[in-house]
Amino acid sequence: MNRSDVIPSLVLSGYALGRIAAQDAGNEAPAAQWRVLSLLEQSGSRRVGELAAAARTTQPGMTRLIGGLEREGLVLRSPDADDSRATVVDITPQGAAAIDAWRAEFRETLAPRFAALSEEDWSALTRAAEILAAHTATERTGESR
């Protein structure tokens, strides 16, 4: 694979792994739910508009998603202390437990696909995961690493 194909391949493979894990696990929750909960867990409360931008969706679409998450007790909306016209969203303890359970479910579901990897391959994947985490820190925290 040439260098210019690596990044698109990683992105598409990541999406594919997420779909495969969800299908194999029978998890019918929308992927956007897990993205929002992960973002809130990693970076703390966010305004609805910030979440919409991070998830590449509309603010009304995010408002609907947040409404469903709030009804399930996974997030909590509250007025923004800095701007009473705005709302901030934060993950609840139940939401944090749900994201932990989702990660465990996906680990268990995908583990058999990677069981035969060599130590060298695991080292390569571990390093790739570290690099990707460092280069996606801006989306999660708003800051570059």
N, C-alpha and C positions, 0 to 999 in steps of 0.2 A: 504494500500500500504506500502510495507516495504521500509526502507531508501534507499537501493541500487537501487530501481526503480524510485525514485522521480526525480532525475536529467534527466535521459533519457525521462521520461514522460513529464517533462517541455519542453525539447527541441522539442520533437515531437509534443506536443500540440501547441507550438509557431509556428512551421512550418505550422501545420494544420490551425491555426487561420489566418495566412497570406494568405494561399491558399483560404480559405473560403471567407475572406473579398475581395480578388481580384476577385473571381468568382462572388460573390453577387453584387459587385460594377460594374462589367463589365470592370475592369481595366486590360488592356492587356499588360501593360508595364512589362518588365521582373523584377523579384524580385531583381536581381543583380543591376539594375538601382537605386532602392530605397536604397539598402545597401550602394552603393558607395556614393550617395548624402548624406545620413545620416552620413556616416563616415567623409566626407569632411566638412559637417556643424558642426559636433561636435569637430573635431580635426584640422581643417584647411587644408592647402594645403599639398598634398602628392605626392611623385613620383609614376609613373605608376606601378613600381615593387612593391612598398609598398601596393598599392591598390589591385594588383593582389594577393599578399600573404594574405591580410586581407579577400579578397573575395574567397579565395581558388580556384583561376582560374589561367590560364597561362597568362604570360605577353602579348603575341599576342592577346589572347581573351579579356583581359582588354583594350588593345589598341583599338580594334574594338568597344568595349562598349563605351569607352571614346570618340571615334570619333563620334558615334551617339549622345551622350549627348552634345558634342560640337556643332554639326550641329543644334541641337534643342535649343542651347543657354543656356543650363543648367550648363555647366562647361566651364572653360577656361584653355587651356594649355599654358604654357610659359617655357622658358629656366630656369633651376635651377641656381640660382645665385652662388651656391657653386661648381657646376660641369656643364660646358657648354654642356657636352655630354648627360646630363639627362634632362628630362622634368618633371615639376611639374604641378599638376592639382588642380584647386580650383573651388569651387562652385560659380556660379554667383548669383546676386539677383533674376534672373528668376528661377534658380535652387532651391534657398531657398524658393521661393514662391511655386514652384511645390511640394517640400517635405512637406511644411505646408498644402497644399491642399490635398495631398495624405493622410496625417495623419488625417485630418478632415473627409475625405471621409471614411476612414477605421473606425474611431470612430463611425460615423453615421451608417455605415453598420453593425457593430458588436454590437452596443448598444442594439438592441432588444433581442439578445441572452443572455444578462446579466441583463435585466430589472427586473427580479424577485428575484435577489440576496438580501439576508438580509444584514443589516449593518455589521454584524459579518463577512459574506463572503467577503464584499467589503473591510473590514479592512484586512482580510487575503490576498486578492489579492494585495492590496496596499503595504503591507509589503513585499510580494513576489516580486513585481515589484522593490521595493527599493533595496532588496537584490540582485536581478539579475543585476540591473544597477550598483551596486557597484562592483560586481564580473565580469562584462564585461568591466570595465573601461580600462583595459590594451589594449584591441583591439582598443578601440576608441581613446585613447590618447597615448598609448605606455608606460604608467606608471601604476603601481599597486596602488590601494587605500588601 
